[in-house]
């Protein structure tokens, strides 16, 4: 669940960042996907670490 939530947060963060830079629609999409993937990977690592700590 953590990776999904962080992925969505990354999508929103990337979209907002692109809007502030006055990008086109394709810039908005690219920024949101790249930020979403980066945040999702970070969320996945955090999730794995938490699972290992619980066991």
OpenMM code with the backbone's topology and positions (N, CA, C; nanometers):
from openmm import Vec3, app, unit

residues = "UNK UNK UNK UNK UNK UNK UNK UNK UNK UNK UNK UNK UNK UNK UNK UNK UNK UNK UNK UNK UNK UNK UNK UNK UNK UNK UNK UNK UNK UNK UNK UNK UNK UNK UNK UNK UNK UNK UNK UNK UNK UNK UNK UNK UNK UNK UNK UNK UNK UNK UNK UNK UNK UNK UNK".split()
positions = [
    Vec3(0.0815, -0.1190, 0.0000),
    Vec3(0.0000, 0.0000, 0.0000),
    Vec3(0.0867, 0.1265, 0.0000),
    Vec3(0.1986, 0.1192, 0.0684),
    Vec3(0.2879, 0.2352, 0.0751),
    Vec3(0.3398, 0.2745, -0.0633),
    Vec3(0.3858, 0.1792, -0.1470),
    Vec3(0.4336, 0.2202, -0.2799),
    Vec3(0.3255, 0.2868, -0.3652),
    Vec3(0.2018, 0.2405, -0.3542),
    Vec3(0.0930, 0.3006, -0.4315),
    Vec3(0.0673, 0.4445, -0.3865),
    Vec3(0.0656, 0.4651, -0.2572),
    Vec3(0.0415, 0.5992, -0.2038),
    Vec3(0.1547, 0.6931, -0.2437),
    Vec3(0.2799, 0.6469, -0.2304),
    Vec3(0.3922, 0.7330, -0.2673),
    Vec3(0.3961, 0.7584, -0.4180),
    Vec3(0.3519, 0.6607, -0.4983),
    Vec3(0.3451, 0.6808, -0.6427),
    Vec3(0.2460, 0.7926, -0.6772),
    Vec3(0.1307, 0.7900, -0.6148),
    Vec3(0.0287, 0.8930, -0.6399),
    Vec3(0.0772, 1.0294, -0.5925),
    Vec3(0.1437, 1.0342, -0.4770),
    Vec3(0.1999, 1.1600, -0.4281),
    Vec3(0.3041, 1.2123, -0.5266),
    Vec3(0.3853, 1.1219, -0.5816),
    Vec3(0.4849, 1.1610, -0.6810),
    Vec3(0.4218, 1.2152, -0.8083),
    Vec3(0.3111, 1.1533, -0.8513),
    Vec3(0.2402, 1.2040, -0.9691),
    Vec3(0.1941, 1.3476, -0.9473),
    Vec3(0.1346, 1.3708, -0.8319),
    Vec3(0.0835, 1.5052, -0.8010),
    Vec3(0.1981, 1.6044, -0.7900),
    Vec3(0.3038, 1.5645, -0.7205),
    Vec3(0.4199, 1.6526, -0.7029),
    Vec3(0.4831, 1.6889, -0.8370),
    Vec3(0.4985, 1.5899, -0.9259),
    Vec3(0.5573, 1.6160, -1.0574),
    Vec3(0.4706, 1.7068, -1.1427),
    Vec3(0.3390, 1.6864, -1.1363),
    Vec3(0.2481, 1.7705, -1.2137),
    Vec3(0.2575, 1.9160, -1.1665),
    Vec3(0.2559, 1.9361, -1.0358),
    Vec3(0.2647, 2.0716, -0.9804),
    Vec3(0.3975, 2.1364, -1.0174),
    Vec3(0.5047, 2.0604, -1.0110),
    Vec3(0.6362, 2.1144, -1.0448),
    Vec3(0.6429, 2.1569, -1.1916),
    Vec3(0.5815, 2.0789, -1.2800),
    Vec3(0.5806, 2.1125, -1.4214),
    Vec3(0.4940, 2.2355, -1.4501),
    Vec3(0.3827, 2.2460, -1.3785),
    Vec3(0.2955, 2.3627, -1.3970),
    Vec3(0.3693, 2.4899, -1.3554),
    Vec3(0.4459, 2.4825, -1.2481),
    Vec3(0.5214, 2.6001, -1.2015),
    Vec3(0.6285, 2.6419, -1.3008),
    Vec3(0.6777, 2.5465, -1.3814),
    Vec3(0.7779, 2.5785, -1.4831),
    Vec3(0.7150, 2.6152, -1.6167),
    Vec3(0.5818, 2.6281, -1.6211),
    Vec3(0.5076, 2.6650, -1.7418),
    Vec3(0.5333, 2.5666, -1.8565),
    Vec3(0.5241, 2.4372, -1.8275),
    Vec3(0.5469, 2.3358, -1.9293),
    Vec3(0.4218, 2.3072, -2.0106),
    Vec3(0.4409, 2.2318, -2.1166),
    Vec3(0.3294, 2.1895, -2.2001),
    Vec3(0.2635, 2.0666, -2.1372),
    Vec3(0.1600, 2.0152, -2.2036),
    Vec3(0.0914, 1.8964, -2.1525),
    Vec3(0.1869, 1.7775, -2.1445),
    Vec3(0.2722, 1.7624, -2.2463),
    Vec3(0.3669, 1.6511, -2.2455),
    Vec3(0.4698, 1.6663, -2.1335),
    Vec3(0.5089, 1.7895, -2.1024),
    Vec3(0.5977, 1.8128, -1.9884),
    Vec3(0.5293, 1.7720, -1.8585),
    Vec3(0.4015, 1.8077, -1.8443),
    Vec3(0.3264, 1.7698, -1.7240),
    Vec3(0.3223, 1.6182, -1.7092),
    Vec3(0.2947, 1.5485, -1.8185),
    Vec3(0.2871, 1.4028, -1.8140),
    Vec3(0.4226, 1.3400, -1.7823),
    Vec3(0.5268, 1.3909, -1.8459),
    Vec3(0.6598, 1.3341, -1.8242),
    Vec3(0.7062, 1.3575, -1.6806),
    Vec3(0.6914, 1.4786, -1.6307),
    Vec3(0.7320, 1.5089, -1.4938),
    Vec3(0.6536, 1.4234, -1.3943),
    Vec3(0.5238, 1.4104, -1.4160),
    Vec3(0.4430, 1.3351, -1.3203),
    Vec3(0.4799, 1.1873, -1.3206),
    Vec3(0.5042, 1.1287, -1.4377),
    Vec3(0.5392, 0.9865, -1.4434),
    Vec3(0.6766, 0.9618, -1.3817),
    Vec3(0.7729, 1.0453, -1.4136),
    Vec3(0.9078, 1.0260, -1.3596),
    Vec3(0.9082, 1.0434, -1.2084),
    Vec3(0.8416, 1.1466, -1.1589),
    Vec3(0.8343, 1.1655, -1.0142),
    Vec3(0.7556, 1.0521, -0.9480),
    Vec3(0.6497, 1.0077, -1.0130),
    Vec3(0.5719, 0.8970, -0.9593),
    Vec3(0.6546, 0.7703, -0.9464),
    Vec3(0.7327, 0.7383, -1.0490),
    Vec3(0.8176, 0.6196, -1.0429),
    Vec3(0.9239, 0.6323, -0.9347),
    Vec3(0.9861, 0.7488, -0.9261),
    Vec3(1.0896, 0.7684, -0.8244),
    Vec3(1.0310, 0.7553, -0.6838),
    Vec3(0.9191, 0.8203, -0.6599),
    Vec3(0.8560, 0.8122, -0.5283),
    Vec3(0.8072, 0.6705, -0.5009),
    Vec3(0.7575, 0.6018, -0.6030),
    Vec3(0.7111, 0.4645, -0.5866),
    Vec3(0.8238, 0.3699, -0.5483),
    Vec3(0.9399, 0.3874, -0.6097),
    Vec3(1.0556, 0.3041, -0.5753),
    Vec3(1.1003, 0.3310, -0.4327),
    Vec3(1.1012, 0.4574, -0.3931),
    Vec3(1.1361, 0.4915, -0.2556),
    Vec3(1.0352, 0.4294, -0.1589),
    Vec3(0.9073, 0.4364, -0.1935),
    Vec3(0.8046, 0.3751, -0.1103),
    Vec3(0.8193, 0.2247, -0.1019),
    Vec3(0.8605, 0.1609, -0.2113),
    Vec3(0.8828, 0.0165, -0.2115),
    Vec3(0.9976, -0.0209, -0.1191),
    Vec3(1.1048, 0.0549, -0.1238),
    Vec3(1.2196, 0.0292, -0.0355),
    Vec3(1.1785, 0.0469, 0.1103),
    Vec3(1.1049, 0.1528, 0.1400),
    Vec3(1.0587, 0.1748, 0.2769),
    Vec3(0.9684, 0.0612, 0.3216),
    Vec3(0.8823, 0.0158, 0.2344),
    Vec3(0.7921, -0.0947, 0.2665),
    Vec3(0.8698, -0.2231, 0.2957),
    Vec3(0.9705, -0.2536, 0.2161),
    Vec3(1.0526, -0.3729, 0.2387),
    Vec3(1.1262, -0.3633, 0.3718),
    Vec3(1.1804, -0.2458, 0.4015),
    Vec3(1.2507, -0.2268, 0.5287),
    Vec3(1.1549, -0.2451, 0.6462),
    Vec3(1.0348, -0.1905, 0.6363),
    Vec3(0.9380, -0.2064, 0.7447),
    Vec3(0.8980, -0.3521, 0.7634),
    Vec3(0.8803, -0.4241, 0.6556),
    Vec3(0.8449, -0.5663, 0.6654),
    Vec3(0.9573, -0.6445, 0.7330),
    Vec3(1.0813, -0.6127, 0.6981),
    Vec3(1.1944, -0.6819, 0.7600),
    Vec3(1.2060, -0.6491, 0.9090),
    Vec3(1.1752, -0.5271, 0.9468),
    Vec3(1.1824, -0.4883, 1.0882),
    Vec3(1.0724, -0.5537, 1.1700),
    Vec3(0.9574, -0.5758, 1.1102),
    Vec3(0.8449, -0.6361, 1.1827),
    Vec3(0.8722, -0.7838, 1.2088),
    Vec3(0.9346, -0.8525, 1.1152),
    Vec3(0.9569, -0.9967, 1.1309),
    Vec3(1.0700, -1.0227, 1.2201),
] * unit.nanometer
topology = app.Topology()
chain = topology.addChain("A")
for resn in residues:
    res = topology.addResidue(resn, chain)
    for name in ("N", "CA", "C"):
        topology.addAtom(name, app.Element.getBySymbol(name[0]), res)
